[in-house]
Amino acid sequence: MLEQTVDIPTRDGATTTFIVHPERDAPHPVILFFTDAPAIREELRDMARRIATAGYYVMLPNLYYRRGVLELADLPPLPEAEARARMFDLMGSLSIPLVMDDADSLMVFADRDPAASPGPIATLGYCMSGQYAIAYAARNARVAAAASIYGVSLVTDAPESPHIAAQKTRAEVYFACAETDIYAPREMVEALEAALKGKADAEVEWYPGVHHGFAFPQRAAYDKPAAERHWERLFALWRRKLG
């Protein structure tokens, strides 16, 4: 595997991005992997590496670069409640339009890299970034597959809300939803299901008996069977849509 960490120019500065892909048989289909609220960390780099071993060019950008933050672990330690408030403040500094601009910049970089395929791409987001994965599918016709894993804000009044964006894209969309999730309660997921009922190539799947965060190995909510199921769904989706 080949790895690099590069500063990719954007409209608002530069986003430090972890990129990993196979050493051989380039070019590889691009997967934009948007971080959850706790930001880039080794746990996510390992997940990117797992994806790359299957033949993909994975980009994991720092979404908090506008605030001068890369890894939360590098910030001054705070009591738990204050650290959590700081994380939510960082999360609140983002918006779908800002992240869409960043994604465009990522694709400019990828299109100049011979290791990245110029063909269809996929987007992947966890927690706060599920909405970004779906929104970019509506923005960029090259997105052939978009996945939101225990995404938040699934149904909102915003014009870019995932339940609206998913209807606008030709990409195949997949939503993995935890049975217990205070950030995406059952009534929100049911509203999403209703909104997507008539759309082909859209799936909302419940993961019973698990909580928000079940796919992250270092979280207390980690559930290995559910996590492996989500990997099975993702790799099957990418095989279908990216080849």
C-alpha positions in Angstrom: 0.0 0.0 0.0 1.1 3.6 -0.7 0.2 6.3 1.8 0.7 10.1 1.8 -0.5 13.0 3.8 -0.8 16.2 1.6 -2.2 19.7 2.0 -4.8 20.1 -0.8 -5.6 23.7 -1.7 -9.2 24.8 -1.3 -11.1 28.0 -1.6 -10.5 28.7 2.1 -7.0 27.5 2.6 -5.7 23.9 2.5 -7.1 20.7 3.9 -4.6 18.1 5.2 -5.7 14.9 3.6 -4.6 11.3 4.2 -4.5 9.3 0.9 -4.0 5.6 0.6 -4.2 3.3 -2.3 -2.7 0.0 -3.6 0.8 0.0 -4.9 0.0 -1.9 -8.1 -2.7 -1.9 -10.9 -3.4 1.8 -10.9 -5.6 3.7 -11.6 -8.0 3.0 -8.7 -11.6 4.3 -8.2 -11.7 7.2 -5.8 -13.6 7.1 -2.5 -14.1 10.3 -0.6 -14.2 9.3 3.1 -15.6 12.1 5.2 -14.7 12.0 9.0 -17.1 11.9 11.9 -17.1 14.6 14.5 -14.0 13.5 16.4 -12.0 14.1 13.2 -9.0 12.4 11.7 -7.3 9.8 13.9 -5.5 6.5 13.5 -8.8 4.6 13.9 -10.1 6.2 10.7 -6.7 5.9 8.9 -7.0 2.1 9.5 -10.5 2.1 8.1 -9.2 3.9 5.0 -6.4 1.3 4.7 -8.9 -1.5 4.8 -10.9 0.1 2.0 -7.8 0.7 0.0 -6.7 -3.0 0.2 -9.8 -3.8 -1.9 -8.4 -1.7 -4.8 -9.5 1.9 -4.0 -7.9 5.3 -3.9 -9.2 6.6 -0.5 -9.1 10.3 0.5 -9.6 11.2 4.1 -9.7 15.0 4.4 -9.4 17.2 7.5 -12.7 19.1 7.6 -11.7 21.3 10.5 -8.8 23.0 8.7 -10.6 26.4 8.7 -10.3 26.3 12.5 -6.7 25.3 12.5 -7.5 21.8 14.0 -6.3 18.5 12.6 -6.5 15.9 15.3 -8.5 16.5 18.5 -5.9 14.5 20.4 -3.4 17.3 19.7 -5.6 20.0 21.4 -5.1 21.0 25.1 -6.8 18.5 27.4 -10.1 19.6 28.9 -12.6 18.0 31.3 -14.9 15.6 29.5 -17.9 18.0 29.3 -15.8 20.8 28.0 -14.0 18.6 25.5 -17.3 17.4 24.2 -18.6 21.0 23.9 -15.4 21.9 21.9 -16.0 19.0 19.5 -19.6 20.1 18.9 -18.5 23.7 18.3 -16.1 22.4 15.7 -18.8 20.3 14.1 -21.1 23.3 14.1 -18.5 25.3 12.2 -19.2 23.2 9.1 -22.0 23.3 6.6 -22.9 21.3 3.5 -21.9 24.1 1.1 -18.4 24.4 2.8 -17.8 20.7 2.6 -19.0 20.5 -1.0 -16.4 23.1 -1.9 -13.8 21.0 -0.2 -14.9 17.9 -2.0 -14.6 19.7 -5.3 -11.0 20.6 -4.4 -10.3 17.0 -3.5 -11.4 15.9 -6.9 -9.2 18.4 -8.6 -6.3 16.9 -6.8 -7.3 13.3 -7.6 -7.8 14.1 -11.3 -4.1 15.1 -11.4 -2.9 11.9 -9.8 -2.4 9.0 -12.2 -3.1 6.6 -9.3 -6.7 7.8 -9.2 -9.2 6.7 -11.8 -11.0 9.4 -13.8 -14.2 7.3 -13.7 -17.0 6.9 -11.2 -16.4 7.7 -7.6 -18.0 6.9 -4.3 -18.6 8.9 -1.1 -18.7 7.6 2.5 -19.7 9.5 5.6 -20.1 8.5 9.3 -22.2 10.5 11.9 -22.0 14.2 11.0 -20.7 13.4 7.6 -23.4 11.1 6.3 -25.2 14.1 5.0 -22.0 15.3 3.2 -21.7 11.9 1.4 -25.2 12.1 0.2 -25.1 15.8 -0.7 -22.0 15.4 -2.9 -23.8 12.6 -4.8 -26.4 15.2 -5.7 -23.8 17.8 -6.6 -21.3 15.7 -8.7 -22.6 13.3 -11.4 -19.5 11.2 -11.1 -20.6 9.9 -7.7 -22.0 6.4 -8.5 -22.4 5.3 -4.9 -23.0 7.2 -1.6 -23.2 5.8 1.8 -24.3 7.3 5.1 -23.4 5.3 8.2 -25.4 6.3 11.3 -25.7 9.7 9.7 -27.3 12.6 11.5 -29.7 15.3 10.3 -31.2 12.9 7.8 -34.4 14.9 7.4 -34.3 18.6 7.9 -35.8 21.8 6.4 -32.6 22.6 4.5 -32.7 22.3 0.7 -29.6 20.0 0.9 -31.2 17.7 3.5 -30.2 14.0 2.8 -33.8 13.0 2.2 -34.0 15.6 -0.6 -30.4 15.1 -2.0 -30.9 11.4 -2.2 -33.8 11.8 -4.5 -31.9 14.2 -6.8 -28.9 11.9 -7.5 -28.5 9.0 -9.9 -26.1 7.4 -7.5 -27.0 4.3 -5.6 -27.5 5.5 -2.0 -27.2 3.4 1.2 -28.2 4.5 4.7 -27.1 2.3 7.7 -29.1 3.2 10.8 -28.5 2.1 14.4 -31.6 0.9 16.3 -30.6 3.1 19.2 -29.4 6.5 18.1 -30.3 9.8 19.8 -28.8 11.7 16.9 -31.1 9.9 14.3 -34.1 8.7 16.3 -36.6 6.2 14.8 -39.1 8.8 13.7 -36.4 10.6 11.6 -35.3 7.4 10.0 -38.9 6.4 9.2 -39.4 9.8 7.6 -36.3 9.2 5.5 -37.7 5.8 4.5 -40.9 7.4 3.4 -39.2 10.0 1.4 -37.1 7.4 -0.5 -39.9 4.9 -1.0 -40.2 5.6 -4.7 -36.5 5.9 -5.5 -34.7 3.1 -7.2 -31.2 2.2 -6.0 -31.9 3.5 -2.4 -31.7 1.5 0.7 -32.3 2.4 4.4 -31.2 -0.5 6.6 -31.8 -0.9 10.3 -29.1 -2.4 12.4 -30.9 -4.0 15.3 -29.6 -4.1 18.8 -26.7 -1.6 18.3 -26.0 2.1 19.1 -24.6 5.1 17.2 -20.9 4.5 16.5 -21.2 0.7 16.1 -18.7 0.6 13.3 -15.7 2.2 15.1 -13.5 -0.4 16.7 -12.3 2.0 19.4 -15.7 3.2 20.5 -17.6 1.7 23.5 -20.5 1.2 21.1 -18.5 -1.0 18.7 -20.4 -4.1 17.7 -18.3 -6.4 15.6 -21.1 -8.3 13.8 -22.8 -5.1 12.8 -19.5 -3.5 11.8 -18.7 -6.4 9.6 -22.1 -6.3 8.1 -21.6 -2.6 7.2 -18.3 -3.5 5.5 -20.1 -6.3 3.5 -22.7 -3.8 2.3 -20.1 -1.2 1.4 -17.8 -3.5 -0.5 -20.8 -5.0 -2.4 -22.0 -1.5 -3.2 -18.6 -0.4 -4.6 -18.2 -3.6 -6.6 -21.6 -2.9 -8.3 -21.0 0.7 -9.0 -17.3 1.2 -9.4 -16.2 -2.2 -10.7 
